[in-house]
Amino acid sequence: MSQLVQREKRTKLHLPVEVHGEEKSGTRFTEMTRSLNISGGGICFESHRQLAIGSKLVLTIELPISLRRHFSNRDVVRYRAVVCRLERFEGDAVCRVGARLLGEASSEEV
């Protein structure tokens, strides 16, 4: 029996994102990048790093003034996330990373 997976609507939104995580090699990193799209449960962003499916990340997302009212007037939000999808296109220096948002992260988790 096939199972239908309900996806949340993605919104094309280019926001500054600071990514904290660990590469395949085990090297910890911090990278400034940007989102490509966001949904209620996930985010797609660009990365120059060598990540693996299942990698745990902490994402700090800068919010424009127009969205802050939805986030208690904060200018940034911080989420724990896990890498679910990686897309690298031939000739591109960056990889598209799809990550599921797991919940808000504390400042100590960075």
Secondary structure, DSSP 8 states (H G I E B T S, - for coil): ----------EE---EEEEEEE-TTS-EEEEEEEEEEE-SSEEEEEESS---TT-EEEEEEE--HHHHGGGTT-SEEEEEEEEEEEEE-TT-SSEEEEEEEEEE--GGG-
